[in-house]
Amino acid sequence: MSKNWRQDQLGEVIAQELSDLIRTRMKDPRIGFASITDVDLSADLRHAKVFVSVMGDEQERHDTLRTLNHASGFLRHELAQRLTVRHTPEIAFRLDESIAHGAHVLDLINQVSAGATAAAGSAGGGRRAGAESTDD
């Protein structure tokens, strides 16, 4: 089911405002380098799944996500001050693995490409060596 215009617009505004709030109002050291990648609003606009990409190891991602979910009440209250909507949605943070997954796929492609280049180089070198030994 596709989102309607209101869900899209409100989702974008929520993403911008939450990004600003996390950057400026949250001073918790457990929050690593996090960026909001998407906001998925329910049809009634009362629940928001906020997808967050976190740079760092597994422990840093876990700590950041736990801290953001713990602070969701504070963030919802601050969001209510900034938005002009009747009901500020409940916020649930989810880890967005798409950037990490994309980086992993790119790394795999680079490994395969480097392996193919090395295999072609060694195969070509083997032929030249074989050709030189038959000339002797």
Chimera marker file (.cmm) of the C-alpha trace (Angstrom):
<marker_set name="trace">
<marker id="1" x="0.000" y="0.000" z="0.000" r="1" g="1" b="0" radius="0.5"/>
<marker id="2" x="1.476" y="3.352" z="-0.976" r="1" g="1" b="0" radius="0.5"/>
<marker id="3" x="1.791" y="6.283" z="1.355" r="1" g="1" b="0" radius="0.5"/>
<marker id="4" x="-0.258" y="9.358" z="0.782" r="1" g="1" b="0" radius="0.5"/>
<marker id="5" x="1.064" y="12.879" z="0.340" r="1" g="1" b="0" radius="0.5"/>
<marker id="6" x="0.471" y="13.813" z="3.989" r="1" g="1" b="0" radius="0.5"/>
<marker id="7" x="2.479" y="10.841" z="5.264" r="1" g="1" b="0" radius="0.5"/>
<marker id="8" x="5.374" y="11.686" z="2.930" r="1" g="1" b="0" radius="0.5"/>
<marker id="9" x="5.438" y="15.356" z="3.858" r="1" g="1" b="0" radius="0.5"/>
<marker id="10" x="5.132" y="14.780" z="7.591" r="1" g="1" b="0" radius="0.5"/>
<marker id="11" x="7.746" y="12.017" z="7.428" r="1" g="1" b="0" radius="0.5"/>
<marker id="12" x="10.249" y="14.366" z="5.784" r="1" g="1" b="0" radius="0.5"/>
<marker id="13" x="9.599" y="17.107" z="8.344" r="1" g="1" b="0" radius="0.5"/>
<marker id="14" x="9.926" y="14.638" z="11.232" r="1" g="1" b="0" radius="0.5"/>
<marker id="15" x="13.225" y="13.354" z="9.817" r="1" g="1" b="0" radius="0.5"/>
<marker id="16" x="14.631" y="16.879" z="9.530" r="1" g="1" b="0" radius="0.5"/>
<marker id="17" x="13.470" y="17.940" z="12.977" r="1" g="1" b="0" radius="0.5"/>
<marker id="18" x="14.659" y="14.764" z="14.702" r="1" g="1" b="0" radius="0.5"/>
<marker id="19" x="18.055" y="15.082" z="13.002" r="1" g="1" b="0" radius="0.5"/>
<marker id="20" x="18.328" y="18.612" z="14.330" r="1" g="1" b="0" radius="0.5"/>
<marker id="21" x="17.166" y="17.608" z="17.819" r="1" g="1" b="0" radius="0.5"/>
<marker id="22" x="19.609" y="14.703" z="18.034" r="1" g="1" b="0" radius="0.5"/>
<marker id="23" x="22.462" y="16.909" z="16.839" r="1" g="1" b="0" radius="0.5"/>
<marker id="24" x="21.722" y="19.935" z="19.034" r="1" g="1" b="0" radius="0.5"/>
<marker id="25" x="19.737" y="18.822" z="22.099" r="1" g="1" b="0" radius="0.5"/>
<marker id="26" x="21.029" y="15.328" z="22.876" r="1" g="1" b="0" radius="0.5"/>
<marker id="27" x="24.339" y="15.398" z="24.686" r="1" g="1" b="0" radius="0.5"/>
<marker id="28" x="24.520" y="11.686" z="25.502" r="1" g="1" b="0" radius="0.5"/>
<marker id="29" x="27.957" y="10.228" z="24.660" r="1" g="1" b="0" radius="0.5"/>
<marker id="30" x="26.361" y="6.851" z="23.876" r="1" g="1" b="0" radius="0.5"/>
<marker id="31" x="24.896" y="8.343" z="20.711" r="1" g="1" b="0" radius="0.5"/>
<marker id="32" x="27.427" y="7.768" z="17.988" r="1" g="1" b="0" radius="0.5"/>
<marker id="33" x="27.499" y="9.198" z="14.497" r="1" g="1" b="0" radius="0.5"/>
<marker id="34" x="23.856" y="8.623" z="13.592" r="1" g="1" b="0" radius="0.5"/>
<marker id="35" x="21.817" y="9.864" z="10.669" r="1" g="1" b="0" radius="0.5"/>
<marker id="36" x="18.114" y="9.465" z="10.046" r="1" g="1" b="0" radius="0.5"/>
<marker id="37" x="17.530" y="7.750" z="6.721" r="1" g="1" b="0" radius="0.5"/>
<marker id="38" x="13.748" y="7.372" z="6.623" r="1" g="1" b="0" radius="0.5"/>
<marker id="39" x="10.551" y="7.828" z="8.616" r="1" g="1" b="0" radius="0.5"/>
<marker id="40" x="7.667" y="5.429" z="8.066" r="1" g="1" b="0" radius="0.5"/>
<marker id="41" x="4.375" y="6.801" z="9.378" r="1" g="1" b="0" radius="0.5"/>
<marker id="42" x="1.264" y="4.772" z="10.026" r="1" g="1" b="0" radius="0.5"/>
<marker id="43" x="-1.860" y="5.654" z="8.045" r="1" g="1" b="0" radius="0.5"/>
<marker id="44" x="-3.383" y="7.443" z="11.047" r="1" g="1" b="0" radius="0.5"/>
<marker id="45" x="-0.104" y="9.408" z="11.586" r="1" g="1" b="0" radius="0.5"/>
<marker id="46" x="0.083" y="8.304" z="15.242" r="1" g="1" b="0" radius="0.5"/>
<marker id="47" x="3.117" y="5.989" z="14.978" r="1" g="1" b="0" radius="0.5"/>
<marker id="48" x="6.462" y="6.671" z="13.345" r="1" g="1" b="0" radius="0.5"/>
<marker id="49" x="9.207" y="4.144" z="12.686" r="1" g="1" b="0" radius="0.5"/>
<marker id="50" x="12.398" y="6.161" z="12.398" r="1" g="1" b="0" radius="0.5"/>
<marker id="51" x="15.207" y="4.392" z="10.554" r="1" g="1" b="0" radius="0.5"/>
<marker id="52" x="18.676" y="5.353" z="11.721" r="1" g="1" b="0" radius="0.5"/>
<marker id="53" x="22.036" y="4.550" z="10.179" r="1" g="1" b="0" radius="0.5"/>
<marker id="54" x="24.865" y="4.452" z="12.705" r="1" g="1" b="0" radius="0.5"/>
<marker id="55" x="28.541" y="4.413" z="11.802" r="1" g="1" b="0" radius="0.5"/>
<marker id="56" x="30.635" y="2.222" z="14.079" r="1" g="1" b="0" radius="0.5"/>
<marker id="57" x="30.871" y="-1.314" z="15.340" r="1" g="1" b="0" radius="0.5"/>
<marker id="58" x="27.994" y="-3.494" z="16.503" r="1" g="1" b="0" radius="0.5"/>
<marker id="59" x="28.247" y="-2.287" z="20.115" r="1" g="1" b="0" radius="0.5"/>
<marker id="60" x="28.115" y="1.394" z="19.087" r="1" g="1" b="0" radius="0.5"/>
<marker id="61" x="25.067" y="0.757" z="16.881" r="1" g="1" b="0" radius="0.5"/>
<marker id="62" x="23.340" y="-1.120" z="19.704" r="1" g="1" b="0" radius="0.5"/>
<marker id="63" x="24.123" y="1.610" z="22.274" r="1" g="1" b="0" radius="0.5"/>
<marker id="64" x="22.964" y="4.396" z="19.967" r="1" g="1" b="0" radius="0.5"/>
<marker id="65" x="19.700" y="2.653" z="19.116" r="1" g="1" b="0" radius="0.5"/>
<marker id="66" x="18.982" y="1.815" z="22.768" r="1" g="1" b="0" radius="0.5"/>
<marker id="67" x="19.712" y="5.401" z="23.835" r="1" g="1" b="0" radius="0.5"/>
<marker id="68" x="17.506" y="6.881" z="21.107" r="1" g="1" b="0" radius="0.5"/>
<marker id="69" x="14.612" y="4.574" z="22.003" r="1" g="1" b="0" radius="0.5"/>
<marker id="70" x="15.078" y="5.462" z="25.677" r="1" g="1" b="0" radius="0.5"/>
<marker id="71" x="14.957" y="9.176" z="24.771" r="1" g="1" b="0" radius="0.5"/>
<marker id="72" x="11.952" y="8.811" z="22.466" r="1" g="1" b="0" radius="0.5"/>
<marker id="73" x="9.622" y="10.469" z="25.020" r="1" g="1" b="0" radius="0.5"/>
<marker id="74" x="11.890" y="13.506" z="25.280" r="1" g="1" b="0" radius="0.5"/>
<marker id="75" x="12.268" y="13.657" z="21.496" r="1" g="1" b="0" radius="0.5"/>
<marker id="76" x="8.504" y="13.325" z="21.006" r="1" g="1" b="0" radius="0.5"/>
<marker id="77" x="7.901" y="16.187" z="23.447" r="1" g="1" b="0" radius="0.5"/>
<marker id="78" x="10.453" y="18.381" z="21.664" r="1" g="1" b="0" radius="0.5"/>
<marker id="79" x="8.972" y="17.420" z="18.302" r="1" g="1" b="0" radius="0.5"/>
<marker id="80" x="5.506" y="18.442" z="19.517" r="1" g="1" b="0" radius="0.5"/>
<marker id="81" x="6.874" y="21.938" z="20.169" r="1" g="1" b="0" radius="0.5"/>
<marker id="82" x="8.106" y="22.197" z="16.585" r="1" g="1" b="0" radius="0.5"/>
<marker id="83" x="5.250" y="20.591" z="14.643" r="1" g="1" b="0" radius="0.5"/>
<marker id="84" x="1.765" y="21.901" z="14.038" r="1" g="1" b="0" radius="0.5"/>
<marker id="85" x="-0.128" y="18.624" z="14.098" r="1" g="1" b="0" radius="0.5"/>
<marker id="86" x="-2.967" y="17.535" z="16.330" r="1" g="1" b="0" radius="0.5"/>
<marker id="87" x="-1.188" y="14.381" z="17.527" r="1" g="1" b="0" radius="0.5"/>
<marker id="88" x="2.563" y="13.977" z="17.627" r="1" g="1" b="0" radius="0.5"/>
<marker id="89" x="3.347" y="10.408" z="16.607" r="1" g="1" b="0" radius="0.5"/>
<marker id="90" x="4.844" y="7.840" z="18.954" r="1" g="1" b="0" radius="0.5"/>
<marker id="91" x="8.463" y="7.324" z="17.892" r="1" g="1" b="0" radius="0.5"/>
<marker id="92" x="10.217" y="3.963" z="17.567" r="1" g="1" b="0" radius="0.5"/>
<marker id="93" x="13.786" y="3.882" z="16.297" r="1" g="1" b="0" radius="0.5"/>
<marker id="94" x="14.962" y="1.059" z="14.041" r="1" g="1" b="0" radius="0.5"/>
<marker id="95" x="18.446" y="0.346" z="12.757" r="1" g="1" b="0" radius="0.5"/>
<marker id="96" x="18.830" y="0.912" z="9.027" r="1" g="1" b="0" radius="0.5"/>
<marker id="97" x="21.296" y="-1.627" z="7.695" r="1" g="1" b="0" radius="0.5"/>
<marker id="98" x="20.977" y="-0.572" z="4.050" r="1" g="1" b="0" radius="0.5"/>
<marker id="99" x="24.078" y="1.653" z="3.998" r="1" g="1" b="0" radius="0.5"/>
<marker id="100" x="26.207" y="-0.983" z="5.746" r="1" g="1" b="0" radius="0.5"/>
<marker id="101" x="24.786" y="-3.645" z="3.426" r="1" g="1" b="0" radius="0.5"/>
<marker id="102" x="25.574" y="-1.504" z="0.369" r="1" g="1" b="0" radius="0.5"/>
<marker id="103" x="29.134" y="-0.938" z="1.591" r="1" g="1" b="0" radius="0.5"/>
<marker id="104" x="29.551" y="-4.691" z="2.115" r="1" g="1" b="0" radius="0.5"/>
<marker id="105" x="28.274" y="-5.463" z="-1.400" r="1" g="1" b="0" radius="0.5"/>
<marker id="106" x="30.619" y="-2.838" z="-2.859" r="1" g="1" b="0" radius="0.5"/>
<marker id="107" x="33.515" y="-4.391" z="-0.930" r="1" g="1" b="0" radius="0.5"/>
<marker id="108" x="32.626" y="-7.823" z="-2.314" r="1" g="1" b="0" radius="0.5"/>
<marker id="109" x="32.482" y="-6.431" z="-5.859" r="1" g="1" b="0" radius="0.5"/>
<marker id="110" x="35.895" y="-4.820" z="-5.376" r="1" g="1" b="0" radius="0.5"/>
<marker id="111" x="37.330" y="-8.108" z="-4.065" r="1" g="1" b="0" radius="0.5"/>
<marker id="112" x="35.981" y="-10.041" z="-7.046" r="1" g="1" b="0" radius="0.5"/>
<marker id="113" x="37.258" y="-7.381" z="-9.430" r="1" g="1" b="0" radius="0.5"/>
<marker id="114" x="40.719" y="-7.410" z="-7.813" r="1" g="1" b="0" radius="0.5"/>
<marker id="115" x="40.754" y="-11.214" z="-7.923" r="1" g="1" b="0" radius="0.5"/>
<marker id="116" x="39.807" y="-11.246" z="-11.610" r="1" g="1" b="0" radius="0.5"/>
<marker id="117" x="42.520" y="-8.683" z="-12.398" r="1" g="1" b="0" radius="0.5"/>
<marker id="118" x="45.130" y="-10.705" z="-10.468" r="1" g="1" b="0" radius="0.5"/>
<marker id="119" x="44.042" y="-13.949" z="-12.163" r="1" g="1" b="0" radius="0.5"/>
<marker id="120" x="44.226" y="-12.346" z="-15.611" r="1" g="1" b="0" radius="0.5"/>
<marker id="121" x="47.665" y="-10.916" z="-14.814" r="1" g="1" b="0" radius="0.5"/>
<marker id="122" x="49.058" y="-14.247" z="-13.610" r="1" g="1" b="0" radius="0.5"/>
<marker id="123" x="47.539" y="-16.154" z="-16.535" r="1" g="1" b="0" radius="0.5"/>
<marker id="124" x="49.053" y="-13.698" z="-19.005" r="1" g="1" b="0" radius="0.5"/>
<marker id="125" x="52.441" y="-13.884" z="-17.233" r="1" g="1" b="0" radius="0.5"/>
<marker id="126" x="52.346" y="-17.682" z="-17.324" r="1" g="1" b="0" radius="0.5"/>
<marker id="127" x="51.846" y="-17.699" z="-21.094" r="1" g="1" b="0" radius="0.5"/>
<marker id="128" x="54.736" y="-15.350" z="-21.654" r="1" g="1" b="0" radius="0.5"/>
<marker id="129" x="57.022" y="-17.446" z="-19.484" r="1" g="1" b="0" radius="0.5"/>
<marker id="130" x="55.939" y="-20.589" z="-21.308" r="1" g="1" b="0" radius="0.5"/>
<marker id="131" x="56.531" y="-18.957" z="-24.678" r="1" g="1" b="0" radius="0.5"/>
<marker id="132" x="60.002" y="-17.841" z="-23.636" r="1" g="1" b="0" radius="0.5"/>
<marker id="133" x="60.997" y="-21.326" z="-22.395" r="1" g="1" b="0" radius="0.5"/>
<marker id="134" x="60.011" y="-22.953" z="-25.709" r="1" g="1" b="0" radius="0.5"/>
<marker id="135" x="62.161" y="-20.449" z="-27.594" r="1" g="1" b="0" radius="0.5"/>
<marker id="136" x="65.283" y="-21.602" z="-25.733" r="1" g="1" b="0" radius="0.5"/>
<link id1="1" id2="2" r="1" g="1" b="0" radius="0.2"/>
<link id1="2" id2="3" r="1" g="1" b="0" radius="0.2"/>
<link id1="3" id2="4" r="1" g="1" b="0" radius="0.2"/>
<link id1="4" id2="5" r="1" g="1" b="0" radius="0.2"/>
<link id1="5" id2="6" r="1" g="1" b="0" radius="0.2"/>
<link id1="6" id2="7" r="1" g="1" b="0" radius="0.2"/>
<link id1="7" id2="8" r="1" g="1" b="0" radius="0.2"/>
<link id1="8" id2="9" r="1" g="1" b="0" radius="0.2"/>
<link id1="9" id2="10" r="1" g="1" b="0" radius="0.2"/>
<link id1="10" id2="11" r="1" g="1" b="0" radius="0.2"/>
<link id1="11" id2="12" r="1" g="1" b="0" radius="0.2"/>
<link id1="12" id2="13" r="1" g="1" b="0" radius="0.2"/>
<link id1="13" id2="14" r="1" g="1" b="0" radius="0.2"/>
<link id1="14" id2="15" r="1" g="1" b="0" radius="0.2"/>
<link id1="15" id2="16" r="1" g="1" b="0" radius="0.2"/>
<link id1="16" id2="17" r="1" g="1" b="0" radius="0.2"/>
<link id1="17" id2="18" r="1" g="1" b="0" radius="0.2"/>
<link id1="18" id2="19" r="1" g="1" b="0" radius="0.2"/>
<link id1="19" id2="20" r="1" g="1" b="0" radius="0.2"/>
<link id1="20" id2="21" r="1" g="1" b="0" radius="0.2"/>
<link id1="21" id2="22" r="1" g="1" b="0" radius="0.2"/>
<link id1="22" id2="23" r="1" g="1" b="0" radius="0.2"/>
<link id1="23" id2="24" r="1" g="1" b="0" radius="0.2"/>
<link id1="24" id2="25" r="1" g="1" b="0" radius="0.2"/>
<link id1="25" id2="26" r="1" g="1" b="0" radius="0.2"/>
<link id1="26" id2="27" r="1" g="1" b="0" radius="0.2"/>
<link id1="27" id2="28" r="1" g="1" b="0" radius="0.2"/>
<link id1="28" id2="29" r="1" g="1" b="0" radius="0.2"/>
<link id1="29" id2="30" r="1" g="1" b="0" radius="0.2"/>
<link id1="30" id2="31" r="1" g="1" b="0" radius="0.2"/>
<link id1="31" id2="32" r="1" g="1" b="0" radius="0.2"/>
<link id1="32" id2="33" r="1" g="1" b="0" radius="0.2"/>
<link id1="33" id2="34" r="1" g="1" b="0" radius="0.2"/>
<link id1="34" id2="35" r="1" g="1" b="0" radius="0.2"/>
<link id1="35" id2="36" r="1" g="1" b="0" radius="0.2"/>
<link id1="36" id2="37" r="1" g="1" b="0" radius="0.2"/>
<link id1="37" id2="38" r="1" g="1" b="0" radius="0.2"/>
<link id1="38" id2="39" r="1" g="1" b="0" radius="0.2"/>
<link id1="39" id2="40" r="1" g="1" b="0" radius="0.2"/>
<link id1="40" id2="41" r="1" g="1" b="0" radius="0.2"/>
<link id1="41" id2="42" r="1" g="1" b="0" radius="0.2"/>
<link id1="42" id2="43" r="1" g="1" b="0" radius="0.2"/>
<link id1="43" id2="44" r="1" g="1" b="0" radius="0.2"/>
<link id1="44" id2="45" r="1" g="1" b="0" radius="0.2"/>
<link id1="45" id2="46" r="1" g="1" b="0" radius="0.2"/>
<link id1="46" id2="47" r="1" g="1" b="0" radius="0.2"/>
<link id1="47" id2="48" r="1" g="1" b="0" radius="0.2"/>
<link id1="48" id2="49" r="1" g="1" b="0" radius="0.2"/>
<link id1="49" id2="50" r="1" g="1" b="0" radius="0.2"/>
<link id1="50" id2="51" r="1" g="1" b="0" radius="0.2"/>
<link id1="51" id2="52" r="1" g="1" b="0" radius="0.2"/>
<link id1="52" id2="53" r="1" g="1" b="0" radius="0.2"/>
<link id1="53" id2="54" r="1" g="1" b="0" radius="0.2"/>
<link id1="54" id2="55" r="1" g="1" b="0" radius="0.2"/>
<link id1="55" id2="56" r="1" g="1" b="0" radius="0.2"/>
<link id1="56" id2="57" r="1" g="1" b="0" radius="0.2"/>
<link id1="57" id2="58" r="1" g="1" b="0" radius="0.2"/>
<link id1="58" id2="59" r="1" g="1" b="0" radius="0.2"/>
<link id1="59" id2="60" r="1" g="1" b="0" radius="0.2"/>
<link id1="60" id2="61" r="1" g="1" b="0" radius="0.2"/>
<link id1="61" id2="62" r="1" g="1" b="0" radius="0.2"/>
<link id1="62" id2="63" r="1" g="1" b="0" radius="0.2"/>
<link id1="63" id2="64" r="1" g="1" b="0" radius="0.2"/>
<link id1="64" id2="65" r="1" g="1" b="0" radius="0.2"/>
<link id1="65" id2="66" r="1" g="1" b="0" radius="0.2"/>
<link id1="66" id2="67" r="1" g="1" b="0" radius="0.2"/>
<link id1="67" id2="68" r="1" g="1" b="0" radius="0.2"/>
<link id1="68" id2="69" r="1" g="1" b="0" radius="0.2"/>
<link id1="69" id2="70" r="1" g="1" b="0" radius="0.2"/>
<link id1="70" id2="71" r="1" g="1" b="0" radius="0.2"/>
<link id1="71" id2="72" r="1" g="1" b="0" radius="0.2"/>
<link id1="72" id2="73" r="1" g="1" b="0" radius="0.2"/>
<link id1="73" id2="74" r="1" g="1" b="0" radius="0.2"/>
<link id1="74" id2="75" r="1" g="1" b="0" radius="0.2"/>
<link id1="75" id2="76" r="1" g="1" b="0" radius="0.2"/>
<link id1="76" id2="77" r="1" g="1" b="0" radius="0.2"/>
<link id1="77" id2="78" r="1" g="1" b="0" radius="0.2"/>
<link id1="78" id2="79" r="1" g="1" b="0" radius="0.2"/>
<link id1="79" id2="80" r="1" g="1" b="0" radius="0.2"/>
<link id1="80" id2="81" r="1" g="1" b="0" radius="0.2"/>
<link id1="81" id2="82" r="1" g="1" b="0" radius="0.2"/>
<link id1="82" id2="83" r="1" g="1" b="0" radius="0.2"/>
<link id1="83" id2="84" r="1" g="1" b="0" radius="0.2"/>
<link id1="84" id2="85" r="1" g="1" b="0" radius="0.2"/>
<link id1="85" id2="86" r="1" g="1" b="0" radius="0.2"/>
<link id1="86" id2="87" r="1" g="1" b="0" radius="0.2"/>
<link id1="87" id2="88" r="1" g="1" b="0" radius="0.2"/>
<link id1="88" id2="89" r="1" g="1" b="0" radius="0.2"/>
<link id1="89" id2="90" r="1" g="1" b="0" radius="0.2"/>
<link id1="90" id2="91" r="1" g="1" b="0" radius="0.2"/>
<link id1="91" id2="92" r="1" g="1" b="0" radius="0.2"/>
<link id1="92" id2="93" r="1" g="1" b="0" radius="0.2"/>
<link id1="93" id2="94" r="1" g="1" b="0" radius="0.2"/>
<link id1="94" id2="95" r="1" g="1" b="0" radius="0.2"/>
<link id1="95" id2="96" r="1" g="1" b="0" radius="0.2"/>
<link id1="96" id2="97" r="1" g="1" b="0" radius="0.2"/>
<link id1="97" id2="98" r="1" g="1" b="0" radius="0.2"/>
<link id1="98" id2="99" r="1" g="1" b="0" radius="0.2"/>
<link id1="99" id2="100" r="1" g="1" b="0" radius="0.2"/>
<link id1="100" id2="101" r="1" g="1" b="0" radius="0.2"/>
<link id1="101" id2="102" r="1" g="1" b="0" radius="0.2"/>
<link id1="102" id2="103" r="1" g="1" b="0" radius="0.2"/>
<link id1="103" id2="104" r="1" g="1" b="0" radius="0.2"/>
<link id1="104" id2="105" r="1" g="1" b="0" radius="0.2"/>
<link id1="105" id2="106" r="1" g="1" b="0" radius="0.2"/>
<link id1="106" id2="107" r="1" g="1" b="0" radius="0.2"/>
<link id1="107" id2="108" r="1" g="1" b="0" radius="0.2"/>
<link id1="108" id2="109" r="1" g="1" b="0" radius="0.2"/>
<link id1="109" id2="110" r="1" g="1" b="0" radius="0.2"/>
<link id1="110" id2="111" r="1" g="1" b="0" radius="0.2"/>
<link id1="111" id2="112" r="1" g="1" b="0" radius="0.2"/>
<link id1="112" id2="113" r="1" g="1" b="0" radius="0.2"/>
<link id1="113" id2="114" r="1" g="1" b="0" radius="0.2"/>
<link id1="114" id2="115" r="1" g="1" b="0" radius="0.2"/>
<link id1="115" id2="116" r="1" g="1" b="0" radius="0.2"/>
<link id1="116" id2="117" r="1" g="1" b="0" radius="0.2"/>
<link id1="117" id2="118" r="1" g="1" b="0" radius="0.2"/>
<link id1="118" id2="119" r="1" g="1" b="0" radius="0.2"/>
<link id1="119" id2="120" r="1" g="1" b="0" radius="0.2"/>
<link id1="120" id2="121" r="1" g="1" b="0" radius="0.2"/>
<link id1="121" id2="122" r="1" g="1" b="0" radius="0.2"/>
<link id1="122" id2="123" r="1" g="1" b="0" radius="0.2"/>
<link id1="123" id2="124" r="1" g="1" b="0" radius="0.2"/>
<link id1="124" id2="125" r="1" g="1" b="0" radius="0.2"/>
<link id1="125" id2="126" r="1" g="1" b="0" radius="0.2"/>
<link id1="126" id2="127" r="1" g="1" b="0" radius="0.2"/>
<link id1="127" id2="128" r="1" g="1" b="0" radius="0.2"/>
<link id1="128" id2="129" r="1" g="1" b="0" radius="0.2"/>
<link id1="129" id2="130" r="1" g="1" b="0" radius="0.2"/>
<link id1="130" id2="131" r="1" g="1" b="0" radius="0.2"/>
<link id1="131" id2="132" r="1" g="1" b="0" radius="0.2"/>
<link id1="132" id2="133" r="1" g="1" b="0" radius="0.2"/>
<link id1="133" id2="134" r="1" g="1" b="0" radius="0.2"/>
<link id1="134" id2="135" r="1" g="1" b="0" radius="0.2"/>
<link id1="135" id2="136" r="1" g="1" b="0" radius="0.2"/>
</marker_set>
